[in-house]
Amino acid sequence: MLSKRHKELRKERNWTQQDLAHKAGLSFNAVTKIEQGAARHPTLKTLLKLTGAFGIGLDELVGKDDI
C-alpha cells in the first residue's frame, strides 16, 4: 500500500513530514493525507513529485513488487 511505503521511505531518510513536503513541493496536508491513507488516489503529478523528492522510480514508490 502506498501509505505504508511512503512512510517507510520517509523514515529511511530521517525526514519529517514537513521535510518531505518541502522537498517534494507539496503541502504538509497532502503529505499527511497520503501517509495516513486518507488520499487513496493521489494524482500522477503528486506521485511524480514524491518520486523526485525520494530519488526513486514510480514503481518503487507504489511498491510494484508487493502487487
mmCIF file as Biopython writes it, N, C-alpha, C and O atoms, coordinates in Angstrom:
data_model
#
loop_
_atom_site.group_PDB
_atom_site.id
_atom_site.type_symbol
_atom_site.label_atom_id
_atom_site.label_alt_id
_atom_site.label_comp_id
_atom_site.label_asym_id
_atom_site.label_entity_id
_atom_site.label_seq_id
_atom_site.pdbx_PDB_ins_code
_atom_site.Cartn_x
_atom_site.Cartn_y
_atom_site.Cartn_z
_atom_site.occupancy
_atom_site.B_iso_or_equiv
_atom_site.auth_seq_id
_atom_site.auth_asym_id
_atom_site.pdbx_PDB_model_num
ATOM 1   N N  . MET A ? 1  ? 0.842  -1.183 0.000   1.0 0.0 1  A 1 
ATOM 2   C CA . MET A ? 1  ? 0.000  0.000  0.000   1.0 0.0 1  A 1 
ATOM 3   C C  . MET A ? 1  ? 0.886  1.245  0.000   1.0 0.0 1  A 1 
ATOM 4   O O  . MET A ? 1  ? 1.938  1.288  0.638   1.0 0.0 1  A 1 
ATOM 5   N N  . LEU A ? 2  ? 0.427  2.244  -0.730  1.0 0.0 2  A 1 
ATOM 6   C CA . LEU A ? 2  ? 1.202  3.466  -0.904  1.0 0.0 2  A 1 
ATOM 7   C C  . LEU A ? 2  ? 1.523  4.150  0.422   1.0 0.0 2  A 1 
ATOM 8   O O  . LEU A ? 2  ? 2.650  4.597  0.632   1.0 0.0 2  A 1 
ATOM 9   N N  . SER A ? 3  ? 0.549  4.231  1.309   1.0 0.0 3  A 1 
ATOM 10  C CA . SER A ? 3  ? 0.781  4.954  2.560   1.0 0.0 3  A 1 
ATOM 11  C C  . SER A ? 3  ? 1.903  4.316  3.382   1.0 0.0 3  A 1 
ATOM 12  O O  . SER A ? 3  ? 2.719  5.021  3.975   1.0 0.0 3  A 1 
ATOM 13  N N  . LYS A ? 4  ? 1.941  2.990  3.416   1.0 0.0 4  A 1 
ATOM 14  C CA . LYS A ? 4  ? 2.978  2.284  4.173   1.0 0.0 4  A 1 
ATOM 15  C C  . LYS A ? 4  ? 4.354  2.517  3.541   1.0 0.0 4  A 1 
ATOM 16  O O  . LYS A ? 4  ? 5.325  2.810  4.238   1.0 0.0 4  A 1 
ATOM 17  N N  . ARG A ? 5  ? 4.422  2.383  2.213   1.0 0.0 5  A 1 
ATOM 18  C CA . ARG A ? 5  ? 5.693  2.551  1.508   1.0 0.0 5  A 1 
ATOM 19  C C  . ARG A ? 5  ? 6.199  3.991  1.637   1.0 0.0 5  A 1 
ATOM 20  O O  . ARG A ? 5  ? 7.390  4.236  1.830   1.0 0.0 5  A 1 
ATOM 21  N N  . HIS A ? 6  ? 5.276  4.916  1.527   1.0 0.0 6  A 1 
ATOM 22  C CA . HIS A ? 6  ? 5.586  6.339  1.651   1.0 0.0 6  A 1 
ATOM 23  C C  . HIS A ? 6  ? 6.242  6.631  3.000   1.0 0.0 6  A 1 
ATOM 24  O O  . HIS A ? 6  ? 7.259  7.320  3.072   1.0 0.0 6  A 1 
ATOM 25  N N  . LYS A ? 7  ? 5.652  6.104  4.051   1.0 0.0 7  A 1 
ATOM 26  C CA . LYS A ? 7  ? 6.176  6.324  5.400   1.0 0.0 7  A 1 
ATOM 27  C C  . LYS A ? 7  ? 7.539  5.657  5.572   1.0 0.0 7  A 1 
ATOM 28  O O  . LYS A ? 7  ? 8.440  6.238  6.177   1.0 0.0 7  A 1 
ATOM 29  N N  . GLU A ? 8  ? 7.697  4.441  5.045   1.0 0.0 8  A 1 
ATOM 30  C CA . GLU A ? 8  ? 8.986  3.743  5.137   1.0 0.0 8  A 1 
ATOM 31  C C  . GLU A ? 8  ? 10.092 4.550  4.473   1.0 0.0 8  A 1 
ATOM 32  O O  . GLU A ? 8  ? 11.168 4.729  5.044   1.0 0.0 8  A 1 
ATOM 33  N N  . LEU A ? 9  ? 9.824  5.036  3.264   1.0 0.0 9  A 1 
ATOM 34  C CA . LEU A ? 9  ? 10.827 5.805  2.536   1.0 0.0 9  A 1 
ATOM 35  C C  . LEU A ? 9  ? 11.201 7.080  3.278   1.0 0.0 9  A 1 
ATOM 36  O O  . LEU A ? 9  ? 12.372 7.452  3.340   1.0 0.0 9  A 1 
ATOM 37  N N  . ARG A ? 10 ? 10.206 7.740  3.835   1.0 0.0 10 A 1 
ATOM 38  C CA . ARG A ? 10 ? 10.460 8.984  4.581   1.0 0.0 10 A 1 
ATOM 39  C C  . ARG A ? 10 ? 11.305 8.711  5.820   1.0 0.0 10 A 1 
ATOM 40  O O  . ARG A ? 10 ? 12.254 9.440  6.110   1.0 0.0 10 A 1 
ATOM 41  N N  . LYS A ? 11 ? 10.953 7.660  6.542   1.0 0.0 11 A 1 
ATOM 42  C CA . LYS A ? 11 ? 11.689 7.346  7.777   1.0 0.0 11 A 1 
ATOM 43  C C  . LYS A ? 11 ? 13.110 6.863  7.486   1.0 0.0 11 A 1 
ATOM 44  O O  . LYS A ? 11 ? 14.025 7.139  8.263   1.0 0.0 11 A 1 
ATOM 45  N N  . GLU A ? 12 ? 13.307 6.145  6.373   1.0 0.0 12 A 1 
ATOM 46  C CA . GLU A ? 12 ? 14.654 5.704  5.985   1.0 0.0 12 A 1 
ATOM 47  C C  . GLU A ? 12 ? 15.592 6.900  5.821   1.0 0.0 12 A 1 
ATOM 48  O O  . GLU A ? 12 ? 16.794 6.806  6.068   1.0 0.0 12 A 1 
ATOM 49  N N  . ARG A ? 13 ? 15.021 8.011  5.406   1.0 0.0 13 A 1 
ATOM 50  C CA . ARG A ? 13 ? 15.818 9.215  5.164   1.0 0.0 13 A 1 
ATOM 51  C C  . ARG A ? 13 ? 15.847 10.148 6.376   1.0 0.0 13 A 1 
ATOM 52  O O  . ARG A ? 13 ? 16.454 11.218 6.328   1.0 0.0 13 A 1 
ATOM 53  N N  . ASN A ? 14 ? 15.191 9.738  7.458   1.0 0.0 14 A 1 
ATOM 54  C CA . ASN A ? 14 ? 15.104 10.552 8.671   1.0 0.0 14 A 1 
ATOM 55  C C  . ASN A ? 14 ? 14.497 11.924 8.390   1.0 0.0 14 A 1 
ATOM 56  O O  . ASN A ? 14 ? 14.949 12.935 8.927   1.0 0.0 14 A 1 
ATOM 57  N N  . TRP A ? 15 ? 13.474 11.946 7.545   1.0 0.0 15 A 1 
ATOM 58  C CA . TRP A ? 15 ? 12.776 13.179 7.219   1.0 0.0 15 A 1 
ATOM 59  C C  . TRP A ? 15 ? 11.482 13.250 8.018   1.0 0.0 15 A 1 
ATOM 60  O O  . TRP A ? 15 ? 10.838 12.232 8.270   1.0 0.0 15 A 1 
ATOM 61  N N  . THR A ? 16 ? 11.116 14.445 8.407   1.0 0.0 16 A 1 
ATOM 62  C CA . THR A ? 16 ? 9.793  14.662 8.975   1.0 0.0 16 A 1 
ATOM 63  C C  . THR A ? 16 ? 8.813  14.794 7.806   1.0 0.0 16 A 1 
ATOM 64  O O  . THR A ? 16 ? 9.222  14.892 6.649   1.0 0.0 16 A 1 
ATOM 65  N N  . GLN A ? 17 ? 7.538  14.794 8.120   1.0 0.0 17 A 1 
ATOM 66  C CA . GLN A ? 17 ? 6.545  15.015 7.072   1.0 0.0 17 A 1 
ATOM 67  C C  . GLN A ? 17 ? 6.730  16.403 6.467   1.0 0.0 17 A 1 
ATOM 68  O O  . GLN A ? 17 ? 6.545  16.590 5.264   1.0 0.0 17 A 1 
ATOM 69  N N  . GLN A ? 18 ? 7.088  17.359 7.287   1.0 0.0 18 A 1 
ATOM 70  C CA . GLN A ? 18 ? 7.326  18.718 6.790   1.0 0.0 18 A 1 
ATOM 71  C C  . GLN A ? 18 ? 8.537  18.761 5.862   1.0 0.0 18 A 1 
ATOM 72  O O  . GLN A ? 18 ? 8.519  19.461 4.849   1.0 0.0 18 A 1 
ATOM 73  N N  . ASP A ? 19 ? 9.590  18.012 6.204   1.0 0.0 19 A 1 
ATOM 74  C CA . ASP A ? 19 ? 10.767 17.932 5.326   1.0 0.0 19 A 1 
ATOM 75  C C  . ASP A ? 19 ? 10.364 17.414 3.951   1.0 0.0 19 A 1 
ATOM 76  O O  . ASP A ? 19 ? 10.738 17.985 2.927   1.0 0.0 19 A 1 
ATOM 77  N N  . LEU A ? 20 ? 9.607  16.338 3.940   1.0 0.0 20 A 1 
ATOM 78  C CA . LEU A ? 20 ? 9.188  15.740 2.670   1.0 0.0 20 A 1 
ATOM 79  C C  . LEU A ? 20 ? 8.305  16.701 1.885   1.0 0.0 20 A 1 
ATOM 80  O O  . LEU A ? 20 ? 8.471  16.846 0.675   1.0 0.0 20 A 1 
ATOM 81  N N  . ALA A ? 21 ? 7.382  17.346 2.551   1.0 0.0 21 A 1 
ATOM 82  C CA . ALA A ? 21 ? 6.505  18.302 1.869   1.0 0.0 21 A 1 
ATOM 83  C C  . ALA A ? 21 ? 7.342  19.379 1.174   1.0 0.0 21 A 1 
ATOM 84  O O  . ALA A ? 21 ? 7.085  19.724 0.021   1.0 0.0 21 A 1 
ATOM 85  N N  . HIS A ? 22 ? 8.333  19.899 1.876   1.0 0.0 22 A 1 
ATOM 86  C CA . HIS A ? 22 ? 9.200  20.938 1.307   1.0 0.0 22 A 1 
ATOM 87  C C  . HIS A ? 22 ? 9.995  20.401 0.118   1.0 0.0 22 A 1 
ATOM 88  O O  . HIS A ? 22 ? 10.054 21.044 -0.930  1.0 0.0 22 A 1 
ATOM 89  N N  . LYS A ? 23 ? 10.601 19.240 0.274   1.0 0.0 23 A 1 
ATOM 90  C CA . LYS A ? 23 ? 11.432 18.664 -0.788  1.0 0.0 23 A 1 
ATOM 91  C C  . LYS A ? 23 ? 10.620 18.303 -2.022  1.0 0.0 23 A 1 
ATOM 92  O O  . LYS A ? 23 ? 11.116 18.404 -3.144  1.0 0.0 23 A 1 
ATOM 93  N N  . ALA A ? 24 ? 9.369  17.880 -1.822  1.0 0.0 24 A 1 
ATOM 94  C CA . ALA A ? 24 ? 8.523  17.461 -2.940  1.0 0.0 24 A 1 
ATOM 95  C C  . ALA A ? 24 ? 7.708  18.614 -3.520  1.0 0.0 24 A 1 
ATOM 96  O O  . ALA A ? 24 ? 7.105  18.471 -4.584  1.0 0.0 24 A 1 
ATOM 97  N N  . GLY A ? 25 ? 7.683  19.747 -2.837  1.0 0.0 25 A 1 
ATOM 98  C CA . GLY A ? 25 ? 6.876  20.856 -3.314  1.0 0.0 25 A 1 
ATOM 99  C C  . GLY A ? 25 ? 5.385  20.602 -3.129  1.0 0.0 25 A 1 
ATOM 100 O O  . GLY A ? 25 ? 4.558  21.036 -3.930  1.0 0.0 25 A 1 
ATOM 101 N N  . LEU A ? 26 ? 5.066  19.891 -2.057  1.0 0.0 26 A 1 
ATOM 102 C CA . LEU A ? 26 ? 3.681  19.574 -1.726  1.0 0.0 26 A 1 
ATOM 103 C C  . LEU A ? 26 ? 3.305  20.238 -0.407  1.0 0.0 26 A 1 
ATOM 104 O O  . LEU A ? 26 ? 4.172  20.663 0.356   1.0 0.0 26 A 1 
ATOM 105 N N  . SER A ? 27 ? 2.032  20.319 -0.156  1.0 0.0 27 A 1 
ATOM 106 C CA . SER A ? 27 ? 1.606  20.854 1.137   1.0 0.0 27 A 1 
ATOM 107 C C  . SER A ? 27 ? 1.812  19.793 2.212   1.0 0.0 27 A 1 
ATOM 108 O O  . SER A ? 27 ? 1.815  18.593 1.935   1.0 0.0 27 A 1 
ATOM 109 N N  . PHE A ? 28 ? 1.981  20.257 3.424   1.0 0.0 28 A 1 
ATOM 110 C CA . PHE A ? 28 ? 2.091  19.343 4.561   1.0 0.0 28 A 1 
ATOM 111 C C  . PHE A ? 28 ? 0.842  18.479 4.641   1.0 0.0 28 A 1 
ATOM 112 O O  . PHE A ? 28 ? 0.924  17.282 4.916   1.0 0.0 28 A 1 
ATOM 113 N N  . ASN A ? 29 ? -0.310 19.086 4.403   1.0 0.0 29 A 1 
ATOM 114 C CA . ASN A ? 29 ? -1.579 18.377 4.442   1.0 0.0 29 A 1 
ATOM 115 C C  . ASN A ? 29 ? -1.614 17.224 3.434   1.0 0.0 29 A 1 
ATOM 116 O O  . ASN A ? 29 ? -2.094 16.136 3.753   1.0 0.0 29 A 1 
ATOM 117 N N  . ALA A ? 30 ? -1.108 17.459 2.223   1.0 0.0 30 A 1 
ATOM 118 C CA . ALA A ? 30 ? -1.086 16.414 1.198   1.0 0.0 30 A 1 
ATOM 119 C C  . ALA A ? 30 ? -0.226 15.235 1.642   1.0 0.0 30 A 1 
ATOM 120 O O  . ALA A ? 30 ? -0.607 14.076 1.479   1.0 0.0 30 A 1 
ATOM 121 N N  . VAL A ? 31 ? 0.930  15.547 2.200   1.0 0.0 31 A 1 
ATOM 122 C CA . VAL A ? 31 ? 1.843  14.501 2.662   1.0 0.0 31 A 1 
ATOM 123 C C  . VAL A ? 31 ? 1.208  13.683 3.784   1.0 0.0 31 A 1 
ATOM 124 O O  . VAL A ? 31 ? 1.285  12.455 3.770   1.0 0.0 31 A 1 
ATOM 125 N N  . THR A ? 32 ? 0.592  14.337 4.740   1.0 0.0 32 A 1 
ATOM 126 C CA . THR A ? 32 ? -0.016 13.605 5.854   1.0 0.0 32 A 1 
ATOM 127 C C  . THR A ? 32 ? -1.200 12.767 5.389   1.0 0.0 32 A 1 
ATOM 128 O O  . THR A ? 32 ? -1.396 11.653 5.874   1.0 0.0 32 A 1 
ATOM 129 N N  . LYS A ? 33 ? -1.987 13.285 4.461   1.0 0.0 33 A 1 
ATOM 130 C CA . LYS A ? 33 ? -3.129 12.513 3.958   1.0 0.0 33 A 1 
ATOM 131 C C  . LYS A ? 33 ? -2.674 11.246 3.238   1.0 0.0 33 A 1 
ATOM 132 O O  . LYS A ? 33 ? -3.286 10.189 3.391   1.0 0.0 33 A 1 
ATOM 133 N N  . ILE A ? 34 ? -1.617 11.350 2.466   1.0 0.0 34 A 1 
ATOM 134 C CA . ILE A ? 34 ? -1.104 10.171 1.770   1.0 0.0 34 A 1 
ATOM 135 C C  . ILE A ? 34 ? -0.598 9.151  2.786   1.0 0.0 34 A 1 
ATOM 136 O O  . ILE A ? 34 ? -0.889 7.959  2.689   1.0 0.0 34 A 1 
ATOM 137 N N  . GLU A ? 35 ? 0.154  9.635  3.746   1.0 0.0 35 A 1 
ATOM 138 C CA . GLU A ? 35 ? 0.739  8.735  4.738   1.0 0.0 35 A 1 
ATOM 139 C C  . GLU A ? 35 ? -0.320 8.074  5.623   1.0 0.0 35 A 1 
ATOM 140 O O  . GLU A ? 35 ? -0.135 6.939  6.061   1.0 0.0 35 A 1 
ATOM 141 N N  . GLN A ? 36 ? -1.398 8.753  5.882   1.0 0.0 36 A 1 
ATOM 142 C CA . GLN A ? 36 ? -2.477 8.204  6.704   1.0 0.0 36 A 1 
ATOM 143 C C  . GLN A ? 36 ? -3.444 7.344  5.898   1.0 0.0 36 A 1 
ATOM 144 O O  . GLN A ? 36 ? -4.329 6.701  6.464   1.0 0.0 36 A 1 
ATOM 145 N N  . GLY A ? 37 ? -3.275 7.332  4.573   1.0 0.0 37 A 1 
ATOM 146 C CA . GLY A ? 37 ? -4.167 6.550  3.730   1.0 0.0 37 A 1 
ATOM 147 C C  . GLY A ? 37 ? -5.462 7.266  3.401   1.0 0.0 37 A 1 
ATOM 148 O O  . GLY A ? 37 ? -6.364 6.671  2.811   1.0 0.0 37 A 1 
ATOM 149 N N  . ALA A ? 38 ? -5.571 8.539  3.773   1.0 0.0 38 A 1 
ATOM 150 C CA . ALA A ? 38 ? -6.784 9.309  3.500   1.0 0.0 38 A 1 
ATOM 151 C C  . ALA A ? 38 ? -6.867 9.745  2.038   1.0 0.0 38 A 1 
ATOM 152 O O  . ALA A ? 38 ? -7.960 9.937  1.505   1.0 0.0 38 A 1 
ATOM 153 N N  . ALA A ? 39 ? -5.711 9.901  1.391   1.0 0.0 39 A 1 
ATOM 154 C CA . ALA A ? 39 ? -5.673 10.242 -0.036  1.0 0.0 39 A 1 
ATOM 155 C C  . ALA A ? 39 ? -5.463 8.928  -0.787  1.0 0.0 39 A 1 
ATOM 156 O O  . ALA A ? 39 ? -4.335 8.555  -1.108  1.0 0.0 39 A 1 
ATOM 157 N N  . ARG A ? 40 ? -6.540 8.251  -1.054  1.0 0.0 40 A 1 
ATOM 158 C CA . ARG A ? 40 ? -6.454 6.909  -1.643  1.0 0.0 40 A 1 
ATOM 159 C C  . ARG A ? 40 ? -5.997 6.907  -3.086  1.0 0.0 40 A 1 
ATOM 160 O O  . ARG A ? 40 ? -5.413 5.926  -3.545  1.0 0.0 40 A 1 
ATOM 161 N N  . HIS A ? 41 ? -6.248 7.983  -3.810  1.0 0.0 41 A 1 
ATOM 162 C CA . HIS A ? 41 ? -5.891 8.044  -5.227  1.0 0.0 41 A 1 
ATOM 163 C C  . HIS A ? 41 ? -5.214 9.373  -5.553  1.0 0.0 41 A 1 
ATOM 164 O O  . HIS A ? 41 ? -5.805 10.225 -6.215  1.0 0.0 41 A 1 
ATOM 165 N N  . PRO A ? 42 ? -3.971 9.552  -5.088  1.0 0.0 42 A 1 
ATOM 166 C CA . PRO A ? 42 ? -3.271 10.804 -5.394  1.0 0.0 42 A 1 
ATOM 167 C C  . PRO A ? 42 ? -3.043 10.924 -6.898  1.0 0.0 42 A 1 
ATOM 168 O O  . PRO A ? 42 ? -2.959 9.920  -7.605  1.0 0.0 42 A 1 
ATOM 169 N N  . THR A ? 43 ? -2.945 12.142 -7.369  1.0 0.0 43 A 1 
ATOM 170 C CA . THR A ? 43 ? -2.734 12.372 -8.798  1.0 0.0 43 A 1 
ATOM 171 C C  . THR A ? 43 ? -1.344 11.917 -9.223  1.0 0.0 43 A 1 
ATOM 172 O O  . THR A ? 43 ? -0.444 11.764 -8.397  1.0 0.0 43 A 1 
ATOM 173 N N  . LEU A ? 44 ? -1.188 11.706 -10.517 1.0 0.0 44 A 1 
ATOM 174 C CA . LEU A ? 44 ? 0.118  11.332 -11.057 1.0 0.0 44 A 1 
ATOM 175 C C  . LEU A ? 44 ? 1.129  12.442 -10.778 1.0 0.0 44 A 1 
ATOM 176 O O  . LEU A ? 44 ? 2.292  12.167 -10.482 1.0 0.0 44 A 1 
ATOM 177 N N  . LYS A ? 45 ? 0.690  13.675 -10.871 1.0 0.0 45 A 1 
ATOM 178 C CA . LYS A ? 45 ? 1.579  14.811 -10.605 1.0 0.0 45 A 1 
ATOM 179 C C  . LYS A ? 45 ? 2.127  14.737 -9.175  1.0 0.0 45 A 1 
ATOM 180 O O  . LYS A ? 45 ? 3.315  14.962 -8.947  1.0 0.0 45 A 1 
ATOM 181 N N  . THR A ? 46 ? 1.260  14.423 -8.227  1.0 0.0 46 A 1 
ATOM 182 C CA . THR A ? 46 ? 1.683  14.293 -6.829  1.0 0.0 46 A 1 
ATOM 183 C C  . THR A ? 46 ? 2.661  13.143 -6.666  1.0 0.0 46 A 1 
ATOM 184 O O  . THR A ? 46 ? 3.679  13.284 -5.987  1.0 0.0 46 A 1 
ATOM 185 N N  . LEU A ? 47 ? 2.364  12.012 -7.281  1.0 0.0 47 A 1 
ATOM 186 C CA . LEU A ? 47 ? 3.251  10.853 -7.192  1.0 0.0 47 A 1 
ATOM 187 C C  . LEU A ? 47 ? 4.622  11.157 -7.788  1.0 0.0 47 A 1 
ATOM 188 O O  . LEU A ? 47 ? 5.648  10.747 -7.246  1.0 0.0 47 A 1 
ATOM 189 N N  . LEU A ? 48 ? 4.632  11.875 -8.902  1.0 0.0 48 A 1 
ATOM 190 C CA . LEU A ? 48 ? 5.907  12.219 -9.526  1.0 0.0 48 A 1 
ATOM 191 C C  . LEU A ? 48 ? 6.712  13.197 -8.671  1.0 0.0 48 A 1 
ATOM 192 O O  . LEU A ? 48 ? 7.942  13.140 -8.657  1.0 0.0 48 A 1 
ATOM 193 N N  . LYS A ? 49 ? 6.036  14.084 -7.966  1.0 0.0 49 A 1 
ATOM 194 C CA . LYS A ? 49 ? 6.741  14.982 -7.048  1.0 0.0 49 A 1 
ATOM 195 C C  . LYS A ? 49 ? 7.385  14.178 -5.916  1.0 0.0 49 A 1 
ATOM 196 O O  . LYS A ? 49 ? 8.507  14.466 -5.498  1.0 0.0 49 A 1 
ATOM 197 N N  . LEU A ? 50 ? 6.669  13.178 -5.430  1.0 0.0 50 A 1 
ATOM 198 C CA . LEU A ? 50 ? 7.220  12.330 -4.370  1.0 0.0 50 A 1 
ATOM 199 C C  . LEU A ? 50 ? 8.412  11.522 -4.875  1.0 0.0 50 A 1 
ATOM 200 O O  . LEU A ? 50 ? 9.427  11.424 -4.186  1.0 0.0 50 A 1 
ATOM 201 N N  . THR A ? 51 ? 8.301  10.945 -6.067  1.0 0.0 51 A 1 
ATOM 202 C CA . THR A ? 51 ? 9.427  10.159 -6.592  1.0 0.0 51 A 1 
ATOM 203 C C  . THR A ? 51 ? 10.642 11.046 -6.807  1.0 0.0 51 A 1 
ATOM 204 O O  . THR A ? 51 ? 11.775 10.617 -6.592  1.0 0.0 51 A 1 
ATOM 205 N N  . GLY A ? 52 ? 10.408 12.279 -7.230  1.0 0.0 52 A 1 
ATOM 206 C CA . GLY A ? 52 ? 11.521 13.217 -7.401  1.0 0.0 52 A 1 
ATOM 207 C C  . GLY A ? 52 ? 12.206 13.517 -6.078  1.0 0.0 52 A 1 
ATOM 208 O O  . GLY A ? 52 ? 13.434 13.560 -6.003  1.0 0.0 52 A 1 
ATOM 209 N N  . ALA A ? 53 ? 11.417 13.723 -5.045  1.0 0.0 53 A 1 
ATOM 210 C CA . ALA A ? 53 ? 11.978 14.022 -3.725  1.0 0.0 53 A 1 
ATOM 211 C C  . ALA A ? 53 ? 12.753 12.828 -3.178  1.0 0.0 53 A 1 
ATOM 212 O O  . ALA A ? 53 ? 13.829 12.988 -2.602  1.0 0.0 53 A 1 
ATOM 213 N N  . PHE A ? 54 ? 12.204 11.641 -3.360  1.0 0.0 54 A 1 
ATOM 214 C CA . PHE A ? 54 ? 12.860 10.436 -2.849  1.0 0.0 54 A 1 
ATOM 215 C C  . PHE A ? 54 ? 13.999 9.954  -3.758  1.0 0.0 54 A 1 
ATOM 216 O O  . PHE A ? 54 ? 14.856 9.185  -3.323  1.0 0.0 54 A 1 
ATOM 217 N N  . GLY A ? 55 ? 14.007 10.400 -5.003  1.0 0.0 55 A 1 
ATOM 218 C CA . GLY A ? 55 ? 15.032 9.952  -5.942  1.0 0.0 55 A 1 
ATOM 219 C C  . GLY A ? 55 ? 14.844 8.502  -6.353  1.0 0.0 55 A 1 
ATOM 220 O O  . GLY A ? 55 ? 15.814 7.756  -6.497  1.0 0.0 55 A 1 
ATOM 221 N N  . ILE A ? 56 ? 13.589 8.105  -6.542  1.0 0.0 56 A 1 
ATOM 222 C CA . ILE A ? 56 ? 13.269 6.725  -6.916  1.0 0.0 56 A 1 
ATOM 223 C C  . ILE A ? 56 ? 12.299 6.726  -8.081  1.0 0.0 56 A 1 
ATOM 224 O O  . ILE A ? 56 ? 11.798 7.777  -8.481  1.0 0.0 56 A 1 
ATOM 225 N N  . GLY A ? 57 ? 12.036 5.549  -8.624  1.0 0.0 57 A 1 
ATOM 226 C CA . GLY A ? 57 ? 11.062 5.412  -9.691  1.0 0.0 57 A 1 
ATOM 227 C C  . GLY A ? 57 ? 9.658  5.223  -9.133  1.0 0.0 57 A 1 
ATOM 228 O O  . GLY A ? 57 ? 9.464  4.902  -7.960  1.0 0.0 57 A 1 
ATOM 229 N N  . LEU A ? 58 ? 8.700  5.431  -10.006 1.0 0.0 58 A 1 
ATOM 230 C CA . LEU A ? 58 ? 7.292  5.307  -9.611  1.0 0.0 58 A 1 
ATOM 231 C C  . LEU A ? 58 ? 6.970  3.897  -9.133  1.0 0.0 58 A 1 
ATOM 232 O O  . LEU A ? 58 ? 6.214  3.723  -8.177  1.0 0.0 58 A 1 
ATOM 233 N N  . ASP A ? 59 ? 7.537  2.895  -9.788  1.0 0.0 59 A 1 
ATOM 234 C CA . ASP A ? 59 ? 7.257  1.519  -9.378  1.0 0.0 59 A 1 
ATOM 235 C C  . ASP A ? 59 ? 7.747  1.234  -7.957  1.0 0.0 59 A 1 
ATOM 236 O O  . ASP A ? 59 ? 7.120  0.474  -7.219  1.0 0.0 59 A 1 
ATOM 237 N N  . GLU A ? 60 ? 8.853  1.839  -7.585  1.0 0.0 60 A 1 
ATOM 238 C CA . GLU A ? 60 ? 9.353  1.653  -6.216  1.0 0.0 60 A 1 
ATOM 239 C C  . GLU A ? 60 ? 8.482  2.364  -5.192  1.0 0.0 60 A 1 
ATOM 240 O O  . GLU A ? 60 ? 8.286  1.867  -4.083  1.0 0.0 60 A 1 
ATOM 241 N N  . LEU A ? 61 ? 7.963  3.523  -5.562  1.0 0.0 61 A 1 
ATOM 242 C CA . LEU A ? 61 ? 7.093  4.265  -4.648  1.0 0.0 61 A 1 
ATOM 243 C C  . LEU A ? 61 ? 5.801  3.515  -4.368  1.0 0.0 61 A 1 
ATOM 244 O O  . LEU A ? 61 ? 5.359  3.427  -3.222  1.0 0.0 61 A 1 
ATOM 245 N N  . VAL A ? 62 ? 5.204  2.981  -5.411  1.0 0.0 62 A 1 
ATOM 246 C CA . VAL A ? 62 ? 3.909  2.315  -5.227  1.0 0.0 62 A 1 
ATOM 247 C C  . VAL A ? 62 ? 4.055  0.861  -4.802  1.0 0.0 62 A 1 
ATOM 248 O O  . VAL A ? 62 ? 3.055  0.173  -4.595  1.0 0.0 62 A 1 
ATOM 249 N N  . GLY A ? 63 ? 5.288  0.389  -4.671  1.0 0.0 63 A 1 
ATOM 250 C CA . GLY A ? 63 ? 5.519  -0.968 -4.196  1.0 0.0 63 A 1 
ATOM 251 C C  . GLY A ? 63 ? 5.097  -2.021 -5.201  1.0 0.0 63 A 1 
ATOM 252 O O  . GLY A ? 63 ? 4.403  -2.979 -4.859  1.0 0.0 63 A 1 
ATOM 253 N N  . LYS A ? 64 ? 5.519  -1.839 -6.445  1.0 0.0 64 A 1 
ATOM 254 C CA . LYS A ? 64 ? 5.159  -2.760 -7.523  1.0 0.0 64 A 1 
ATOM 255 C C  . LYS A ? 64 ? 5.455  -4.208 -7.151  1.0 0.0 64 A 1 
ATOM 256 O O  . LYS A ? 64 ? 4.695  -5.101 -7.524  1.0 0.0 64 A 1 
ATOM 257 N N  . ASP A ? 65 ? 6.516  -4.455 -6.443  1.0 0.0 65 A 1 
ATOM 258 C CA . ASP A ? 65 ? 6.882  -5.819 -6.064  1.0 0.0 65 A 1 
ATOM 259 C C  . ASP A ? 65 ? 5.891  -6.431 -5.068  1.0 0.0 65 A 1 
ATOM 260 O O  . ASP A ? 65 ? 5.839  -7.651 -4.911  1.0 0.0 65 A 1 
ATOM 261 N N  . ASP A ? 66 ? 5.103  -5.578 -4.395  1.0 0.0 66 A 1 
ATOM 262 C CA . ASP A ? 66 ? 4.129  -6.053 -3.422  1.0 0.0 66 A 1 
ATOM 263 C C  . ASP A ? 66 ? 2.814  -6.455 -4.058  1.0 0.0 66 A 1 
ATOM 264 O O  . ASP A ? 66 ? 1.955  -7.029 -3.390  1.0 0.0 66 A 1 
ATOM 265 N N  . ILE A ? 67 ? 2.643  -6.162 -5.338  1.0 0.0 67 A 1 
ATOM 266 C CA . ILE A ? 67 ? 1.368  -6.433 -6.013  1.0 0.0 67 A 1 
ATOM 267 C C  . ILE A ? 67 ? 1.270  -7.893 -6.418  1.0 0.0 67 A 1 
ATOM 268 O O  . ILE A ? 67 ? 0.267  -8.306 -6.999  1.0 0.0 67 A 1 
#
